[in-house]
Amino acid sequence: MNLLSPYFKREEFACKCGCGFDTVDAVLLEALIAIRSHFNQPVVVTSGCRCEAHNTRVGGSKSSQHKKGRAADIKVKSTSPALVADYAQELGLSVGRYDTFTHVDSRSGPPRMWGVR
């Protein structure tokens, strides 16, 4: 087991296709730790790194930050995705709002926001 922090293992971020891509941006990891601490609840990474082929298979954007290890789709136990998205925006992350999860990423440049409100 390769721990990245007391709360996250590298395997949680690995591409789901099994290719071995599991790079995690340090800024993203620190933000996920902050989210975990803020809500005092486990954070589940439902999608982390994606290789080009897997990103295409799941219909990801051609410029997806998942392909750079700078994005994660997450769920926080006992916490609505809207509350998670609000806090992630406070942290200065780019945020995608969805009904059942929150996309967060640490892209360069100004943060982007999209999805349901």
Secondary structure, 3 states (H helix, E strand, C coil): CCECCCCCEHHHHCCCCCCCCCCCCHHHHHHHHHHHHHHCCCEEEEECCCCHHHHHHCCCCCCCHHHHCCEEEEEECCCCHHHHHHHHHHCCCEEEECCCCEEEECCCCCCCEEECC
